[in-house]
Amino acid sequence: MTDAQIAGTKPKATTSTVELAKTVADEGWSVVGVLDEALAGRLLRAVDEVADRSADARDGGQLHLLSGFAQHPDLVSVVDWPPLLDLAVELLSPNVYVNHSHLDVHAPHPPTGAHRWHRDNGLMGRDMRLLWRDQPRVTLKVAVYLTDVDSGDDGALDVVPRSHLDEQSRYPNEEQPGGVPILGPAGTVAVFDARLWHRRRDNLGTRVRRAMFWAYSYRWLTSRDTRLADVPEWADLPPVRRQLLGDETVDPFYWASGELPLDPRGADSRRAA
């Protein structure tokens, strides 16, 4: 793992999608890059507007809101950010969509002592009766920092590199050795394999920590989010964004119907935010 990755800084411009995919395959996570200021600012304003509508966020400065993309029309402008989407397609396939998203706002608070370590998609492994190291990669999680995370005490996302390939048992109520914080300025975009052990650290800093999270998964996996059809504001989105947000007009089982999904990497399927 490079010092730049640990520090959460923007990768070199020469870092290719294939190289990033190899890092995720080997280490379980990587920083993809940093959004431009205009897009990062647009997302921050949208999250603040959502938080202003929430009594929890107003009273205690805490918000963990599911179906994040359904909360504000401006938030979907990041779902097809090219460096990120290219990586998701490289690691999974073009047949992907967002099946889970949430918004997080956490004001500074005293230490809680909470571990919060967990893996995602645990139900899948339990039902298939597979050890973690034998489970397939089906989900790529995304974290976007909308405020600076200069140290772990700013409420950083902690990950345990290579834990997606564990051959040992770990337990969520214990501290996980080898965890590293993902750091970076506002706009930092990081990804991690959903099988990786990860957590949110306490925010012991001075800033309210704002972030977005979502999961790219295969389109035949059940969604945990609000359906596209239930959000009228999404009706005029470009086709690739509609597909990424769960538009059911393209059959997720395209191999059976002969109807191919849009390849999100196609330049003609995108529209500038």
C-alpha positions as CSV (number, residue, x, y, z in Angstrom):
1,M,0.0,0.0,0.0
2,T,1.4,3.4,-0.9
3,D,1.8,6.4,1.4
4,A,-0.6,8.3,-0.8
5,Q,-3.3,5.8,-0.4
6,I,-2.9,5.7,3.4
7,A,-3.0,9.5,3.5
8,G,-6.1,9.6,1.3
9,T,-4.6,11.9,-1.2
10,K,-5.5,12.1,-4.9
11,P,-3.8,9.3,-6.9
12,K,-1.5,10.2,-9.7
13,A,-3.1,11.1,-13.0
14,T,-1.4,8.1,-14.5
15,T,-3.2,5.6,-12.3
16,S,-5.3,3.5,-14.6
17,T,-8.6,1.9,-13.9
18,V,-6.9,-1.5,-14.2
19,E,-4.3,-0.5,-11.6
20,L,-7.0,0.7,-9.3
21,A,-8.9,-2.5,-9.7
22,K,-5.8,-4.5,-8.8
23,T,-5.3,-2.5,-5.7
24,V,-9.0,-3.1,-4.6
25,A,-8.6,-6.8,-5.4
26,D,-5.4,-7.1,-3.4
27,E,-5.9,-4.6,-0.6
28,G,-9.7,-4.4,-0.5
29,W,-9.8,-0.6,-0.9
30,S,-8.4,2.4,-2.7
31,V,-8.8,6.1,-3.0
32,V,-10.1,6.8,-6.5
33,G,-9.6,10.6,-6.6
34,V,-11.1,13.9,-5.6
35,L,-14.2,15.5,-7.1
36,D,-13.9,19.0,-8.6
37,E,-14.9,21.8,-6.2
38,A,-18.1,22.6,-8.1
39,L,-19.5,19.0,-7.9
40,A,-18.3,18.6,-4.3
41,G,-20.0,21.9,-3.3
42,R,-23.2,20.9,-5.0
43,L,-23.3,17.6,-3.1
44,L,-22.5,19.3,0.2
45,R,-25.3,21.9,-0.3
46,A,-27.8,19.1,-1.1
47,V,-26.8,17.1,2.0
48,D,-27.1,20.2,4.2
49,E,-30.6,20.8,2.8
50,V,-31.6,17.3,3.6
51,A,-30.1,17.6,7.1
52,D,-32.0,20.8,7.7
53,R,-35.2,18.9,7.2
54,S,-34.2,16.3,9.8
55,A,-35.1,16.8,13.4
56,D,-32.3,14.4,14.4
57,A,-29.7,16.4,12.5
58,R,-31.0,19.8,13.8
59,D,-31.2,18.7,17.4
60,G,-28.1,16.5,17.8
61,G,-26.1,17.0,14.6
62,Q,-26.4,13.3,13.8
63,L,-27.9,11.8,10.7
64,H,-27.8,8.4,9.1
65,L,-30.4,8.4,6.4
66,L,-31.1,5.4,4.1
67,S,-32.1,5.7,0.4
68,G,-29.7,8.7,0.2
69,F,-30.0,9.3,-3.5
70,A,-33.8,9.6,-3.2
71,Q,-33.5,12.6,-0.7
72,H,-32.4,15.3,-3.2
73,P,-32.2,15.5,-7.0
74,D,-28.7,17.0,-7.0
75,L,-27.2,14.0,-5.2
76,V,-27.5,11.7,-8.3
77,S,-25.0,13.9,-10.2
78,V,-22.2,11.9,-8.7
79,V,-23.5,8.4,-9.5
80,D,-21.8,8.2,-12.9
81,W,-18.6,10.1,-12.1
82,P,-16.4,8.5,-14.8
83,P,-13.3,7.4,-12.8
84,L,-15.5,5.8,-10.2
85,L,-18.0,4.2,-12.6
86,D,-15.2,2.9,-14.8
87,L,-13.7,1.1,-11.7
88,A,-17.1,-0.3,-10.7
89,V,-17.6,-1.8,-14.2
90,E,-14.0,-3.1,-14.2
91,L,-14.5,-4.9,-10.9
92,L,-18.1,-6.1,-11.4
93,S,-19.5,-5.7,-15.0
94,P,-21.7,-3.2,-16.9
95,N,-24.8,-4.9,-15.3
96,V,-24.6,-2.8,-12.1
97,Y,-26.7,-0.4,-10.2
98,V,-26.9,1.3,-6.8
99,N,-28.8,-1.1,-4.5
100,H,-28.1,0.8,-1.2
101,S,-27.2,4.4,-0.3
102,H,-27.1,6.6,2.8
103,L,-26.2,10.1,3.9
104,D,-24.2,10.7,7.1
105,V,-23.9,13.8,9.2
106,H,-22.1,13.6,12.5
107,A,-21.2,16.6,14.7
108,P,-18.2,16.4,17.1
109,H,-19.0,14.4,20.2
110,P,-17.2,12.9,23.2
111,P,-15.6,9.4,22.8
112,T,-18.2,6.7,22.8
113,G,-15.9,3.6,23.0
114,A,-18.0,2.0,20.2
115,H,-16.2,-0.4,18.0
116,R,-18.6,-0.3,15.0
117,W,-16.6,-2.8,13.1
118,H,-18.6,-4.8,10.5
119,R,-18.7,-6.2,7.1
120,D,-21.6,-5.7,4.6
121,N,-23.6,-8.4,2.9
122,G,-23.3,-10.7,5.9
123,L,-26.7,-12.3,5.2
124,M,-25.5,-13.5,1.9
125,G,-22.5,-15.4,3.3
126,R,-24.7,-16.9,6.1
127,D,-27.3,-18.1,3.7
128,M,-24.8,-19.6,1.2
129,R,-22.9,-21.1,4.1
130,L,-19.6,-19.8,2.7
131,L,-16.5,-18.6,4.6
132,W,-15.7,-15.0,4.0
133,R,-12.7,-15.8,1.9
134,D,-14.8,-18.0,-0.3
135,Q,-17.6,-15.5,-0.9
136,P,-17.6,-13.8,-4.3
137,R,-17.3,-10.0,-4.8
138,V,-20.8,-8.8,-5.5
139,T,-20.7,-5.2,-4.1
140,L,-18.3,-2.3,-4.3
141,K,-18.9,0.3,-1.6
142,V,-18.2,4.0,-2.1
143,A,-17.5,6.7,0.4
144,V,-17.4,10.4,-0.6
145,Y,-16.2,12.9,2.0
146,L,-18.0,16.2,1.8
147,T,-15.9,17.8,4.5
148,D,-12.2,17.6,5.2
149,V,-11.0,14.5,7.1
150,D,-7.5,15.4,8.1
151,S,-7.1,12.8,10.9
152,G,-8.8,9.7,12.1
153,D,-10.4,11.8,14.9
154,D,-12.5,13.7,12.2
155,G,-14.8,10.7,12.0
156,A,-12.7,8.9,9.4
157,L,-13.7,5.7,7.7
158,D,-11.4,2.9,9.1
159,V,-10.7,-0.1,7.0
160,V,-8.6,-3.3,7.6
161,P,-6.6,-3.9,4.5
162,R,-6.8,-7.4,3.0
163,S,-9.5,-8.5,5.5
164,H,-11.8,-9.4,2.6
165,L,-9.5,-12.4,2.2
166,D,-9.4,-13.4,5.8
167,E,-8.7,-16.9,6.9
168,Q,-9.2,-16.0,10.5
169,S,-12.3,-15.3,12.5
170,R,-13.0,-11.7,13.6
171,Y,-15.8,-10.4,15.8
172,P,-17.5,-7.0,15.6
173,N,-17.4,-6.4,19.4
174,E,-13.6,-6.5,19.4
175,E,-11.0,-4.0,18.2
176,Q,-9.6,-5.0,14.8
177,P,-5.8,-5.0,14.5
178,G,-4.3,-3.4,11.4
179,G,-7.1,-0.8,10.8
180,V,-6.1,2.3,8.9
181,P,-8.1,5.6,8.5
182,I,-8.9,6.9,5.0
183,L,-8.0,10.6,5.1
184,G,-8.5,13.3,2.5
185,P,-9.9,16.7,1.7
186,A,-13.6,17.4,0.9
187,G,-14.5,15.6,-2.3
188,T,-12.3,12.6,-1.6
189,V,-13.8,9.4,-3.2
190,A,-12.8,6.1,-1.8
191,V,-14.0,2.6,-2.5
192,F,-13.8,-0.7,-0.7
193,D,-14.9,-4.3,-1.2
194,A,-18.0,-4.9,0.9
195,R,-16.4,-7.9,2.4
196,L,-13.8,-5.7,4.0
197,W,-13.9,-5.0,7.8
198,H,-14.6,-1.3,8.2
199,R,-16.2,1.2,10.6
200,R,-16.9,4.9,11.2
201,R,-14.7,6.4,13.9
202,D,-15.9,8.8,16.5
203,N,-15.8,12.5,15.4
204,L,-13.6,14.0,18.1
205,G,-12.6,16.9,15.9
206,T,-14.0,20.4,15.5
207,R,-16.0,20.1,12.2
208,V,-19.4,18.4,11.5
209,R,-18.5,15.4,9.4
210,R,-20.7,15.0,6.2
211,A,-20.4,12.1,3.9
212,M,-22.2,10.0,1.3
213,F,-22.1,6.2,0.9
214,W,-23.5,3.9,-1.7
215,A,-23.0,0.4,-3.1
216,Y,-22.6,-0.6,-6.7
217,S,-24.0,-4.2,-7.0
218,Y,-25.2,-6.5,-9.7
219,R,-28.6,-5.5,-10.9
220,W,-30.1,-8.9,-10.0
221,L,-29.5,-8.2,-6.3
222,T,-32.4,-6.9,-4.3
223,S,-32.4,-3.1,-3.6
224,R,-32.6,-1.6,-0.2
225,D,-33.4,1.8,-1.6
226,T,-36.5,3.7,-2.7
227,R,-37.5,2.5,-6.2
228,L,-36.8,4.8,-9.1
229,A,-40.5,4.8,-10.1
230,D,-41.4,6.3,-6.7
231,V,-39.3,9.4,-7.2
232,P,-40.8,11.6,-10.0
233,E,-37.8,13.9,-10.1
234,W,-35.7,11.1,-11.6
235,A,-37.9,10.8,-14.7
236,D,-35.8,13.1,-16.8
237,L,-32.4,11.7,-15.9
238,P,-30.2,10.4,-18.7
239,P,-30.5,6.7,-19.4
240,V,-27.3,5.6,-17.7
241,R,-28.3,7.4,-14.4
242,R,-31.7,5.8,-14.6
243,Q,-30.2,2.4,-14.9
244,L,-27.7,3.0,-12.1
245,L,-30.6,4.1,-9.8
246,G,-32.7,1.0,-10.5
247,D,-34.7,1.7,-13.7
248,E,-36.6,-1.5,-14.3
249,T,-37.1,-1.0,-18.0
250,V,-33.9,-2.8,-18.7
251,D,-34.1,-6.4,-17.7
252,P,-31.4,-7.2,-15.1
253,F,-31.4,-10.8,-16.4
254,Y,-30.4,-9.6,-19.9
255,W,-28.6,-12.8,-20.7
256,A,-32.0,-14.5,-20.7
257,S,-33.9,-11.9,-22.6
258,G,-31.3,-10.8,-25.1
259,E,-31.7,-7.1,-24.0
260,L,-28.3,-5.7,-23.0
261,P,-28.0,-3.1,-20.4
262,L,-26.3,0.2,-21.1
263,D,-22.5,0.0,-20.7
264,P,-21.9,2.9,-18.2
265,R,-18.5,3.5,-19.8
266,G,-20.0,4.6,-23.1
267,A,-19.3,8.3,-23.6
268,D,-22.6,8.8,-25.5
269,S,-24.6,7.5,-22.5
270,R,-23.4,10.2,-20.1
271,R,-24.4,13.8,-19.6
272,A,-22.4,16.4,-17.7
273,A,-23.7,17.2,-14.2
